[in-house]
Amino acid sequence: MPFSIATWNINSVRLRMPIVERLLVEQAPDVLCLQETKVPDELFPEKAFRKLGYEHIAFHGQKGYHGVATVARRPIEIVEKRRFCEIEDCRHLSVTIRAGGKAILLHNFYVPAGGDEPDPLINRKFRHKLDFVAEMNAIRAEHDDVSGSILVGDLNIAPLEHDVWSHKQLLKVVSHTPVETESFEAMRLAGDWVDLMRLNVPYEQKLYTWWSYRAQDWQASDRGRRLDHVWSSPNLVPSFAGYEILRPARGWERPSDHVPVIARFDLA
């Protein structure tokens, strides 16, 4: 069986625990990285995960906002809960996990959404987002013969033209503005990260992982964006065995506006 990692902005893990359980039962990823858990560490629903065989749990959370968590069926070791922009808002967690004889450094990120106005001079949330991405330049795809790196999460930027339903109409909408997409791609390249979801996928193919709650019929309008990402160090690319965007999850009961992305590697 391949080694698999799922990433999902769950928009409150306690509220949506039934669909988290559904994902784990139906897809059984080796690792699940959650974002926007919205729960302090002492109230994280560990028992529910352990009951499903996910005995290894790491979390970095706070009450009501943000938060990330990584749960696994094999041992993990916490490496870092990094603070960005001198703000303690629980947006990063890194762990190590062994797979295929390699020590994998796994980063789980929740990048700030940035508010509605794409002007850092009048919107402090957008300024925070740009500063956060700039600080991510320090997160490099570390690797050698016996190790590699994977970065997943809700990065809240759709960088490419066909990562959104309309490139022209979203150029002035937060998540797809040029100042965001250019700094985002520059950061990815500087860190030597490979965008696995766009690997061997035609450039013109639309890829979405998020559909707004505001749409009366999200499926019919299909106005999506690719806000969730899976990156790796170059040495893991030969082991990459593909991925699935679990679009049906957007229609599950009480869904998140994001859907899970499941990446698979030949690293049993």
LINSUL-V118804 format. One record per backbone hydrogen bond with DSSP energy under -1.0 kcal/mol. NH is the residue of the N-H (numbers start at 1). CO is the residue of the C=O. E is the energy in kcal/mol with one decimal. If there is no record, write none. Layout:
# LINSUL-V118804
nh,co,e
NH,CO,E
NH,CO,E
This chain:
# LINSUL-V118804
nh,co,e
3,265,-2.8
5,263,-2.6
6,31,-2.8
7,261,-2.3
8,33,-2.4
10,35,-1.9
12,36,-2.5
13,37,-1.6
16,12,-1.9
20,16,-1.8
21,17,-2.7
22,18,-1.7
23,19,-2.2
24,20,-2.3
25,21,-2.3
26,22,-2.7
27,23,-2.9
31,4,-1.5
32,71,-2.8
33,6,-3.3
34,69,-3.3
35,8,-1.9
36,67,-1.4
37,67,-1.3
38,66,-3.0
43,40,-1.9
44,41,-1.4
46,44,-2.6
49,45,-1.1
50,46,-2.7
51,47,-2.3
53,50,-1.8
54,49,-2.4
55,53,-1.2
56,72,-1.9
58,70,-2.3
60,68,-2.7
67,90,-1.5
68,60,-2.0
69,34,-2.0
70,58,-2.8
71,32,-2.5
72,56,-2.6
73,30,-2.2
77,96,-1.8
79,94,-3.0
80,94,-1.5
87,84,-1.9
89,87,-1.5
93,108,-1.6
94,80,-2.7
95,106,-2.1
96,77,-2.2
97,104,-2.0
99,102,-2.4
102,99,-1.8
103,146,-2.2
104,97,-3.2
105,148,-2.7
106,95,-3.2
107,150,-2.9
108,93,-2.6
109,152,-2.2
110,91,-2.3
111,154,-2.3
119,117,-1.9
122,119,-1.2
123,119,-2.0
127,123,-2.0
128,124,-2.3
129,125,-1.9
130,126,-2.3
131,127,-2.4
132,128,-2.5
133,129,-2.4
134,130,-2.0
135,131,-2.1
136,132,-1.4
137,134,-1.4
138,135,-1.9
139,136,-1.9
141,191,-2.7
142,140,-2.0
144,147,-1.5
148,103,-1.8
150,105,-2.6
151,231,-2.0
152,107,-2.6
153,229,-1.3
154,109,-1.3
155,153,-1.1
155,227,-1.9
158,175,-2.7
163,160,-2.1
165,224,-1.4
170,166,-1.4
173,170,-1.9
176,173,-2.2
181,177,-2.6
182,178,-2.6
183,179,-1.1
184,180,-2.4
185,181,-2.3
186,182,-2.0
187,183,-2.2
188,184,-2.3
189,185,-2.4
190,186,-2.4
191,187,-1.7
192,189,-1.3
193,188,-2.4
194,232,-2.5
196,194,-1.3
196,230,-1.6
201,198,-1.2
205,202,-1.7
207,162,-1.7
209,225,-2.8
210,225,-1.6
211,257,-2.4
221,217,-2.4
222,218,-2.3
224,222,-1.4
225,210,-1.8
226,163,-2.6
227,225,-1.1
229,153,-2.4
231,151,-3.2
232,194,-1.5
233,149,-2.4
236,233,-1.9
237,234,-1.3
239,236,-1.0
240,237,-1.3
241,264,-3.3
244,262,-2.0
246,260,-2.6
247,245,-2.4
249,246,-1.7
250,247,-2.1
251,248,-1.9
252,249,-1.2
259,209,-2.1
261,7,-2.2
262,244,-2.7
263,5,-3.1
264,242,-3.0
265,3,-2.9
266,239,-3.1
267,265,-1.8
